[in-house]
Amino acid sequence: MRQHITPILINRETDLVQFLKDDYTYLAVEIIRGDTINYALLEIPSDKVPRFVNSAAGDTAQTQADDPLG
């Protein structure tokens, strides 16, 4: 799934209208490094990968691609 995810780093100059697409789902991410806080958006690639993703070989659990804890 990693090859389908490209973070959009957000700052004061970011024109979100240029990046955001209708009917897509995004995950907002807060990145904290020491005293610095940055933000990014991750497009959920539901058109490229299935909603459910099999876990590592031998593991029988499944994780939803849109599960923030998975």
PyMOL Python script that loads the backbone (N, CA, C, O; Angstrom):
from pymol import cmd

cmd.read_pdbstr("""\
ATOM      1  N   MET A   1       0.814  -1.179   0.000  1.00  0.00           N
ATOM      2  CA  MET A   1       0.000   0.000   0.000  1.00  0.00           C
ATOM      3  C   MET A   1       0.871   1.261   0.000  1.00  0.00           C
ATOM      4  O   MET A   1       0.438   2.312  -0.473  1.00  0.00           O
ATOM      5  N   ARG A   2       2.073   1.163   0.518  1.00  0.00           N
ATOM      6  CA  ARG A   2       2.949   2.327   0.650  1.00  0.00           C
ATOM      7  C   ARG A   2       3.194   3.034  -0.686  1.00  0.00           C
ATOM      8  O   ARG A   2       3.332   4.256  -0.722  1.00  0.00           O
ATOM      9  N   GLN A   3       3.248   2.271  -1.783  1.00  0.00           N
ATOM     10  CA  GLN A   3       3.523   2.892  -3.078  1.00  0.00           C
ATOM     11  C   GLN A   3       2.366   3.765  -3.560  1.00  0.00           C
ATOM     12  O   GLN A   3       2.540   4.554  -4.488  1.00  0.00           O
ATOM     13  N   HIS A   4       1.189   3.636  -2.945  1.00  0.00           N
ATOM     14  CA  HIS A   4       0.022   4.420  -3.349  1.00  0.00           C
ATOM     15  C   HIS A   4      -0.188   5.660  -2.486  1.00  0.00           C
ATOM     16  O   HIS A   4      -1.093   6.449  -2.758  1.00  0.00           O
ATOM     17  N   ILE A   5       0.627   5.846  -1.453  1.00  0.00           N
ATOM     18  CA  ILE A   5       0.408   6.950  -0.520  1.00  0.00           C
ATOM     19  C   ILE A   5       1.475   8.023  -0.721  1.00  0.00           C
ATOM     20  O   ILE A   5       2.672   7.752  -0.631  1.00  0.00           O
ATOM     21  N   THR A   6       1.026   9.226  -0.990  1.00  0.00           N
ATOM     22  CA  THR A   6       1.919  10.370  -1.113  1.00  0.00           C
ATOM     23  C   THR A   6       1.419  11.456  -0.175  1.00  0.00           C
ATOM     24  O   THR A   6       0.322  11.979  -0.372  1.00  0.00           O
ATOM     25  N   PRO A   7       2.197  11.803   0.837  1.00  0.00           N
ATOM     26  CA  PRO A   7       1.736  12.847   1.756  1.00  0.00           C
ATOM     27  C   PRO A   7       1.765  14.223   1.092  1.00  0.00           C
ATOM     28  O   PRO A   7       2.651  14.525   0.293  1.00  0.00           O
ATOM     29  N   ILE A   8       0.793  15.035   1.434  1.00  0.00           N
ATOM     30  CA  ILE A   8       0.753  16.425   1.001  1.00  0.00           C
ATOM     31  C   ILE A   8       1.106  17.255   2.226  1.00  0.00           C
ATOM     32  O   ILE A   8       0.293  17.390   3.140  1.00  0.00           O
ATOM     33  N   LEU A   9       2.309  17.811   2.251  1.00  0.00           N
ATOM     34  CA  LEU A   9       2.726  18.629   3.382  1.00  0.00           C
ATOM     35  C   LEU A   9       2.028  19.979   3.303  1.00  0.00           C
ATOM     36  O   LEU A   9       1.978  20.605   2.244  1.00  0.00           O
ATOM     37  N   ILE A  10       1.494  20.414   4.429  1.00  0.00           N
ATOM     38  CA  ILE A  10       0.705  21.642   4.470  1.00  0.00           C
ATOM     39  C   ILE A  10       1.468  22.727   5.218  1.00  0.00           C
ATOM     40  O   ILE A  10       1.984  22.507   6.314  1.00  0.00           O
ATOM     41  N   ASN A  11       1.527  23.901   4.599  1.00  0.00           N
ATOM     42  CA  ASN A  11       2.059  25.085   5.274  1.00  0.00           C
ATOM     43  C   ASN A  11       1.199  26.276   4.856  1.00  0.00           C
ATOM     44  O   ASN A  11       0.190  26.104   4.173  1.00  0.00           O
ATOM     45  N   ARG A  12       1.590  27.461   5.257  1.00  0.00           N
ATOM     46  CA  ARG A  12       0.772  28.655   4.967  1.00  0.00           C
ATOM     47  C   ARG A  12       0.602  28.916   3.469  1.00  0.00           C
ATOM     48  O   ARG A  12      -0.391  29.516   3.058  1.00  0.00           O
ATOM     49  N   GLU A  13       1.543  28.479   2.665  1.00  0.00           N
ATOM     50  CA  GLU A  13       1.481  28.723   1.222  1.00  0.00           C
ATOM     51  C   GLU A  13       0.771  27.613   0.451  1.00  0.00           C
ATOM     52  O   GLU A  13       0.542  27.761  -0.750  1.00  0.00           O
ATOM     53  N   THR A  14       0.421  26.517   1.097  1.00  0.00           N
ATOM     54  CA  THR A  14      -0.193  25.382   0.412  1.00  0.00           C
ATOM     55  C   THR A  14      -1.583  25.750  -0.091  1.00  0.00           C
ATOM     56  O   THR A  14      -2.427  26.216   0.674  1.00  0.00           O
ATOM     57  N   ASP A  15      -1.812  25.537  -1.375  1.00  0.00           N
ATOM     58  CA  ASP A  15      -3.122  25.766  -1.982  1.00  0.00           C
ATOM     59  C   ASP A  15      -3.848  24.424  -2.018  1.00  0.00           C
ATOM     60  O   ASP A  15      -3.684  23.650  -2.961  1.00  0.00           O
ATOM     61  N   LEU A  16      -4.651  24.151  -0.990  1.00  0.00           N
ATOM     62  CA  LEU A  16      -5.314  22.850  -0.891  1.00  0.00           C
ATOM     63  C   LEU A  16      -6.273  22.592  -2.047  1.00  0.00           C
ATOM     64  O   LEU A  16      -6.496  21.437  -2.409  1.00  0.00           O
ATOM     65  N   VAL A  17      -6.840  23.632  -2.628  1.00  0.00           N
ATOM     66  CA  VAL A  17      -7.749  23.455  -3.757  1.00  0.00           C
ATOM     67  C   VAL A  17      -7.032  22.759  -4.911  1.00  0.00           C
ATOM     68  O   VAL A  17      -7.655  22.016  -5.669  1.00  0.00           O
ATOM     69  N   GLN A  18      -5.746  22.991  -5.045  1.00  0.00           N
ATOM     70  CA  GLN A  18      -4.947  22.366  -6.101  1.00  0.00           C
ATOM     71  C   GLN A  18      -4.821  20.855  -5.883  1.00  0.00           C
ATOM     72  O   GLN A  18      -4.729  20.102  -6.852  1.00  0.00           O
ATOM     73  N   PHE A  19      -4.816  20.404  -4.629  1.00  0.00           N
ATOM     74  CA  PHE A  19      -4.563  18.998  -4.321  1.00  0.00           C
ATOM     75  C   PHE A  19      -5.825  18.177  -4.059  1.00  0.00           C
ATOM     76  O   PHE A  19      -5.897  17.018  -4.469  1.00  0.00           O
ATOM     77  N   LEU A  20      -6.816  18.755  -3.386  1.00  0.00           N
ATOM     78  CA  LEU A  20      -7.986  17.987  -2.954  1.00  0.00           C
ATOM     79  C   LEU A  20      -8.887  17.641  -4.129  1.00  0.00           C
ATOM     80  O   LEU A  20      -9.095  18.451  -5.031  1.00  0.00           O
ATOM     81  N   LYS A  21      -9.420  16.415  -4.101  1.00  0.00           N
ATOM     82  CA  LYS A  21     -10.283  15.926  -5.171  1.00  0.00           C
ATOM     83  C   LYS A  21     -11.643  15.569  -4.586  1.00  0.00           C
ATOM     84  O   LYS A  21     -11.733  15.098  -3.452  1.00  0.00           O
ATOM     85  N   ASP A  22     -12.697  15.794  -5.359  1.00  0.00           N
ATOM     86  CA  ASP A  22     -14.043  15.413  -4.932  1.00  0.00           C
ATOM     87  C   ASP A  22     -14.125  13.901  -4.775  1.00  0.00           C
ATOM     88  O   ASP A  22     -13.457  13.156  -5.491  1.00  0.00           O
ATOM     89  N   ASP A  23     -14.943  13.458  -3.837  1.00  0.00           N
ATOM     90  CA  ASP A  23     -15.221  12.034  -3.603  1.00  0.00           C
ATOM     91  C   ASP A  23     -14.004  11.234  -3.152  1.00  0.00           C
ATOM     92  O   ASP A  23     -14.010  10.009  -3.271  1.00  0.00           O
ATOM     93  N   TYR A  24     -12.973  11.877  -2.645  1.00  0.00           N
ATOM     94  CA  TYR A  24     -11.814  11.189  -2.086  1.00  0.00           C
ATOM     95  C   TYR A  24     -11.810  11.377  -0.577  1.00  0.00           C
ATOM     96  O   TYR A  24     -12.372  12.340  -0.057  1.00  0.00           O
ATOM     97  N   THR A  25     -11.177  10.453   0.109  1.00  0.00           N
ATOM     98  CA  THR A  25     -11.058  10.532   1.559  1.00  0.00           C
ATOM     99  C   THR A  25      -9.612  10.857   1.910  1.00  0.00           C
ATOM    100  O   THR A  25      -8.680  10.324   1.309  1.00  0.00           O
ATOM    101  N   TYR A  26      -9.439  11.732   2.884  1.00  0.00           N
ATOM    102  CA  TYR A  26      -8.106  12.146   3.313  1.00  0.00           C
ATOM    103  C   TYR A  26      -7.960  11.947   4.814  1.00  0.00           C
ATOM    104  O   TYR A  26      -8.927  12.076   5.566  1.00  0.00           O
ATOM    105  N   LEU A  27      -6.762  11.635   5.236  1.00  0.00           N
ATOM    106  CA  LEU A  27      -6.421  11.533   6.648  1.00  0.00           C
ATOM    107  C   LEU A  27      -5.502  12.700   6.969  1.00  0.00           C
ATOM    108  O   LEU A  27      -4.452  12.858   6.346  1.00  0.00           O
ATOM    109  N   ALA A  28      -5.895  13.524   7.946  1.00  0.00           N
ATOM    110  CA  ALA A  28      -5.054  14.642   8.375  1.00  0.00           C
ATOM    111  C   ALA A  28      -4.080  14.132   9.431  1.00  0.00           C
ATOM    112  O   ALA A  28      -4.465  13.390  10.334  1.00  0.00           O
ATOM    113  N   VAL A  29      -2.815  14.533   9.312  1.00  0.00           N
ATOM    114  CA  VAL A  29      -1.760  14.051  10.200  1.00  0.00           C
ATOM    115  C   VAL A  29      -1.046  15.242  10.833  1.00  0.00           C
ATOM    116  O   VAL A  29      -0.677  16.194  10.146  1.00  0.00           O
ATOM    117  N   GLU A  30      -0.858  15.177  12.141  1.00  0.00           N
ATOM    118  CA  GLU A  30      -0.068  16.178  12.853  1.00  0.00           C
ATOM    119  C   GLU A  30       1.296  15.557  13.138  1.00  0.00           C
ATOM    120  O   GLU A  30       1.380  14.479  13.726  1.00  0.00           O
ATOM    121  N   ILE A  31       2.362  16.235  12.722  1.00  0.00           N
ATOM    122  CA  ILE A  31       3.723  15.729  12.886  1.00  0.00           C
ATOM    123  C   ILE A  31       4.429  16.618  13.902  1.00  0.00           C
ATOM    124  O   ILE A  31       4.612  17.813  13.669  1.00  0.00           O
ATOM    125  N   ILE A  32       4.823  16.034  15.025  1.00  0.00           N
ATOM    126  CA  ILE A  32       5.461  16.798  16.093  1.00  0.00           C
ATOM    127  C   ILE A  32       6.908  16.339  16.229  1.00  0.00           C
ATOM    128  O   ILE A  32       7.181  15.158  16.440  1.00  0.00           O
ATOM    129  N   ARG A  33       7.822  17.285  16.107  1.00  0.00           N
ATOM    130  CA  ARG A  33       9.255  17.031  16.318  1.00  0.00           C
ATOM    131  C   ARG A  33       9.765  18.119  17.252  1.00  0.00           C
ATOM    132  O   ARG A  33       9.979  19.258  16.839  1.00  0.00           O
ATOM    133  N   GLY A  34       9.953  17.758  18.500  1.00  0.00           N
ATOM    134  CA  GLY A  34      10.370  18.755  19.490  1.00  0.00           C
ATOM    135  C   GLY A  34       9.300  19.817  19.643  1.00  0.00           C
ATOM    136  O   GLY A  34       8.154  19.508  19.969  1.00  0.00           O
ATOM    137  N   ASP A  35       9.669  21.069  19.410  1.00  0.00           N
ATOM    138  CA  ASP A  35       8.727  22.180  19.511  1.00  0.00           C
ATOM    139  C   ASP A  35       8.067  22.522  18.176  1.00  0.00           C
ATOM    140  O   ASP A  35       7.230  23.422  18.110  1.00  0.00           O
ATOM    141  N   THR A  36       8.438  21.812  17.122  1.00  0.00           N
ATOM    142  CA  THR A  36       7.915  22.098  15.785  1.00  0.00           C
ATOM    143  C   THR A  36       6.726  21.200  15.476  1.00  0.00           C
ATOM    144  O   THR A  36       6.789  19.986  15.672  1.00  0.00           O
ATOM    145  N   ILE A  37       5.648  21.800  14.996  1.00  0.00           N
ATOM    146  CA  ILE A  37       4.461  21.047  14.597  1.00  0.00           C
ATOM    147  C   ILE A  37       4.210  21.311  13.117  1.00  0.00           C
ATOM    148  O   ILE A  37       4.138  22.462  12.687  1.00  0.00           O
ATOM    149  N   ASN A  38       4.077  20.237  12.341  1.00  0.00           N
ATOM    150  CA  ASN A  38       3.747  20.323  10.923  1.00  0.00           C
ATOM    151  C   ASN A  38       2.497  19.496  10.672  1.00  0.00           C
ATOM    152  O   ASN A  38       2.113  18.659  11.489  1.00  0.00           O
ATOM    153  N   TYR A  39       1.870  19.744   9.530  1.00  0.00           N
ATOM    154  CA  TYR A  39       0.658  19.023   9.173  1.00  0.00           C
ATOM    155  C   TYR A  39       0.794  18.468   7.766  1.00  0.00           C
ATOM    156  O   TYR A  39       1.495  19.025   6.921  1.00  0.00           O
ATOM    157  N   ALA A  40       0.104  17.351   7.534  1.00  0.00           N
ATOM    158  CA  ALA A  40       0.093  16.735   6.211  1.00  0.00           C
ATOM    159  C   ALA A  40      -1.266  16.091   5.984  1.00  0.00           C
ATOM    160  O   ALA A  40      -1.996  15.798   6.931  1.00  0.00           O
ATOM    161  N   LEU A  41      -1.589  15.877   4.730  1.00  0.00           N
ATOM    162  CA  LEU A  41      -2.776  15.123   4.354  1.00  0.00           C
ATOM    163  C   LEU A  41      -2.322  13.872   3.625  1.00  0.00           C
ATOM    164  O   LEU A  41      -1.379  13.909   2.835  1.00  0.00           O
ATOM    165  N   LEU A  42      -2.997  12.769   3.894  1.00  0.00           N
ATOM    166  CA  LEU A  42      -2.751  11.519   3.175  1.00  0.00           C
ATOM    167  C   LEU A  42      -4.031  11.153   2.444  1.00  0.00           C
ATOM    168  O   LEU A  42      -5.093  11.030   3.055  1.00  0.00           O
ATOM    169  N   GLU A  43      -3.926  10.981   1.148  1.00  0.00           N
ATOM    170  CA  GLU A  43      -5.084  10.539   0.375  1.00  0.00           C
ATOM    171  C   GLU A  43      -5.247   9.039   0.597  1.00  0.00           C
ATOM    172  O   GLU A  43      -4.298   8.276   0.416  1.00  0.00           O
ATOM    173  N   ILE A  44      -6.434   8.620   0.984  1.00  0.00           N
ATOM    174  CA  ILE A  44      -6.708   7.194   1.168  1.00  0.00           C
ATOM    175  C   ILE A  44      -6.952   6.606  -0.223  1.00  0.00           C
ATOM    176  O   ILE A  44      -7.924   6.980  -0.879  1.00  0.00           O
ATOM    177  N   PRO A  45      -6.094   5.695  -0.687  1.00  0.00           N
ATOM    178  CA  PRO A  45      -6.157   5.210  -2.070  1.00  0.00           C
ATOM    179  C   PRO A  45      -7.197   4.112  -2.281  1.00  0.00           C
ATOM    180  O   PRO A  45      -6.862   3.026  -2.754  1.00  0.00           O
ATOM    181  N   SER A  46      -8.448   4.385  -1.936  1.00  0.00           N
ATOM    182  CA  SER A  46      -9.483   3.352  -2.015  1.00  0.00           C
ATOM    183  C   SER A  46      -9.788   2.934  -3.450  1.00  0.00           C
ATOM    184  O   SER A  46     -10.403   1.889  -3.660  1.00  0.00           O
ATOM    185  N   ASP A  47      -9.375   3.718  -4.439  1.00  0.00           N
ATOM    186  CA  ASP A  47      -9.586   3.328  -5.831  1.00  0.00           C
ATOM    187  C   ASP A  47      -8.465   2.432  -6.357  1.00  0.00           C
ATOM    188  O   ASP A  47      -8.580   1.886  -7.454  1.00  0.00           O
ATOM    189  N   LYS A  48      -7.364   2.272  -5.578  1.00  0.00           N
ATOM    190  CA  LYS A  48      -6.212   1.488  -6.027  1.00  0.00           C
ATOM    191  C   LYS A  48      -5.990   0.208  -5.230  1.00  0.00           C
ATOM    192  O   LYS A  48      -5.404  -0.748  -5.740  1.00  0.00           O
ATOM    193  N   VAL A  49      -6.449   0.184  -3.998  1.00  0.00           N
ATOM    194  CA  VAL A  49      -6.272  -0.990  -3.144  1.00  0.00           C
ATOM    195  C   VAL A  49      -7.606  -1.321  -2.485  1.00  0.00           C
ATOM    196  O   VAL A  49      -8.440  -0.435  -2.294  1.00  0.00           O
ATOM    197  N   PRO A  50      -7.814  -2.593  -2.136  1.00  0.00           N
ATOM    198  CA  PRO A  50      -9.065  -2.959  -1.483  1.00  0.00           C
ATOM    199  C   PRO A  50      -9.157  -2.352  -0.086  1.00  0.00           C
ATOM    200  O   PRO A  50      -8.150  -1.982   0.518  1.00  0.00           O
ATOM    201  N   ARG A  51     -10.376  -2.261   0.406  1.00  0.00           N
ATOM    202  CA  ARG A  51     -10.586  -1.693   1.742  1.00  0.00           C
ATOM    203  C   ARG A  51      -9.972  -2.573   2.820  1.00  0.00           C
ATOM    204  O   ARG A  51      -9.468  -2.058   3.818  1.00  0.00           O
ATOM    205  N   PHE A  52     -10.003  -3.889   2.640  1.00  0.00           N
ATOM    206  CA  PHE A  52      -9.421  -4.812   3.605  1.00  0.00           C
ATOM    207  C   PHE A  52      -8.096  -5.323   3.062  1.00  0.00           C
ATOM    208  O   PHE A  52      -8.005  -5.712   1.898  1.00  0.00           O
ATOM    209  N   VAL A  53      -7.067  -5.323   3.906  1.00  0.00           N
ATOM    210  CA  VAL A  53      -5.725  -5.740   3.512  1.00  0.00           C
ATOM    211  C   VAL A  53      -5.311  -6.900   4.397  1.00  0.00           C
ATOM    212  O   VAL A  53      -5.418  -6.817   5.620  1.00  0.00           O
ATOM    213  N   ASN A  54      -4.835  -7.987   3.789  1.00  0.00           N
ATOM    214  CA  ASN A  54      -4.375  -9.128   4.570  1.00  0.00           C
ATOM    215  C   ASN A  54      -3.112  -8.779   5.338  1.00  0.00           C
ATOM    216  O   ASN A  54      -2.267  -8.022   4.861  1.00  0.00           O
ATOM    217  N   SER A  55      -2.998  -9.339   6.526  1.00  0.00           N
ATOM    218  CA  SER A  55      -1.822  -9.108   7.366  1.00  0.00           C
ATOM    219  C   SER A  55      -0.650  -9.939   6.857  1.00  0.00           C
ATOM    220  O   SER A  55      -0.766 -10.626   5.842  1.00  0.00           O
ATOM    221  N   ALA A  56       0.468  -9.878   7.555  1.00  0.00           N
ATOM    222  CA  ALA A  56       1.672 -10.615   7.178  1.00  0.00           C
ATOM    223  C   ALA A  56       1.383 -12.113   7.078  1.00  0.00           C
ATOM    224  O   ALA A  56       0.427 -12.613   7.671  1.00  0.00           O
ATOM    225  N   ALA A  57       2.214 -12.815   6.327  1.00  0.00           N
ATOM    226  CA  ALA A  57       2.051 -14.254   6.133  1.00  0.00           C
ATOM    227  C   ALA A  57       1.946 -14.979   7.464  1.00  0.00           C
ATOM    228  O   ALA A  57       2.733 -14.737   8.379  1.00  0.00           O
ATOM    229  N   GLY A  58       0.967 -15.869   7.564  1.00  0.00           N
ATOM    230  CA  GLY A  58       0.785 -16.645   8.780  1.00  0.00           C
ATOM    231  C   GLY A  58      -0.143 -15.990   9.788  1.00  0.00           C
ATOM    232  O   GLY A  58      -0.639 -16.665  10.690  1.00  0.00           O
ATOM    233  N   ASP A  59      -0.386 -14.721   9.662  1.00  0.00           N
ATOM    234  CA  ASP A  59      -1.288 -14.006  10.565  1.00  0.00           C
ATOM    235  C   ASP A  59      -2.674 -14.025   9.934  1.00  0.00           C
ATOM    236  O   ASP A  59      -2.814 -13.738   8.745  1.00  0.00           O
ATOM    237  N   THR A  60      -3.681 -14.353  10.698  1.00  0.00           N
ATOM    238  CA  THR A  60      -5.025 -14.476  10.143  1.00  0.00           C
ATOM    239  C   THR A  60      -5.866 -13.218  10.314  1.00  0.00           C
ATOM    240  O   THR A  60      -7.008 -13.174   9.856  1.00  0.00           O
ATOM    241  N   ALA A  61      -5.327 -12.205  10.959  1.00  0.00           N
ATOM    242  CA  ALA A  61      -6.085 -10.967  11.170  1.00  0.00           C
ATOM    243  C   ALA A  61      -6.121 -10.141   9.892  1.00  0.00           C
ATOM    244  O   ALA A  61      -5.235 -10.246   9.044  1.00  0.00           O
ATOM    245  N   GLN A  62      -7.156  -9.321   9.767  1.00  0.00           N
ATOM    246  CA  GLN A  62      -7.253  -8.383   8.655  1.00  0.00           C
ATOM    247  C   GLN A  62      -7.320  -6.974   9.214  1.00  0.00           C
ATOM    248  O   GLN A  62      -7.815  -6.748  10.318  1.00  0.00           O
ATOM    249  N   THR A  63      -6.819  -6.045   8.444  1.00  0.00           N
ATOM    250  CA  THR A  63      -6.852  -4.639   8.824  1.00  0.00           C
ATOM    251  C   THR A  63      -7.554  -3.865   7.727  1.00  0.00           C
ATOM    252  O   THR A  63      -7.303  -4.092   6.543  1.00  0.00           O
ATOM    253  N   GLN A  64      -8.427  -2.956   8.111  1.00  0.00           N
ATOM    254  CA  GLN A  64      -9.052  -2.097   7.124  1.00  0.00           C
ATOM    255  C   GLN A  64      -8.033  -1.066   6.667  1.00  0.00           C
ATOM    256  O   GLN A  64      -7.293  -0.517   7.483  1.00  0.00           O
ATOM    257  N   ALA A  65      -7.992  -0.802   5.368  1.00  0.00           N
ATOM    258  CA  ALA A  65      -7.039   0.175   4.840  1.00  0.00           C
ATOM    259  C   ALA A  65      -7.299   1.561   5.406  1.00  0.00           C
ATOM    260  O   ALA A  65      -6.381   2.378   5.477  1.00  0.00           O
ATOM    261  N   ASP A  66      -8.539   1.843   5.812  1.00  0.00           N
ATOM    262  CA  ASP A  66      -8.857   3.156   6.358  1.00  0.00           C
ATOM    263  C   ASP A  66      -8.910   3.147   7.879  1.00  0.00           C
ATOM    264  O   ASP A  66      -9.463   4.068   8.480  1.00  0.00           O
ATOM    265  N   ASP A  67      -8.340   2.112   8.518  1.00  0.00           N
ATOM    266  CA  ASP A  67      -8.300   2.008   9.975  1.00  0.00           C
ATOM    267  C   ASP A  67      -7.092   2.768  10.493  1.00  0.00           C
ATOM    268  O   ASP A  67      -5.963   2.353  10.234  1.00  0.00           O
ATOM    269  N   PRO A  68      -7.285   3.870  11.220  1.00  0.00           N
ATOM    270  CA  PRO A  68      -6.141   4.658  11.674  1.00  0.00           C
ATOM    271  C   PRO A  68      -5.243   3.944  12.669  1.00  0.00           C
ATOM    272  O   PRO A  68      -4.096   4.348  12.860  1.00  0.00           O
ATOM    273  N   LEU A  69      -5.736   2.892  13.305  1.00  0.00           N
ATOM    274  CA  LEU A  69      -4.929   2.163  14.279  1.00  0.00           C
ATOM    275  C   LEU A  69      -4.291   0.921  13.686  1.00  0.00           C
ATOM    276  O   LEU A  69      -3.489   0.265  14.351  1.00  0.00           O
ATOM    277  N   GLY A  70      -4.629   0.588  12.452  1.00  0.00           N
ATOM    278  CA  GLY A  70      -4.171  -0.648  11.846  1.00  0.00           C
ATOM    279  C   GLY A  70      -2.891  -0.562  11.232  1.00  0.00           C
ATOM    280  O   GLY A  70      -2.401  -1.550  10.685  1.00  0.00           O
TER     281      GLY A  70
END
""", "prot")
cmd.dss("prot")
cmd.show_as("cartoon", "prot")
cmd.util.cbc("prot")
cmd.orient("prot")
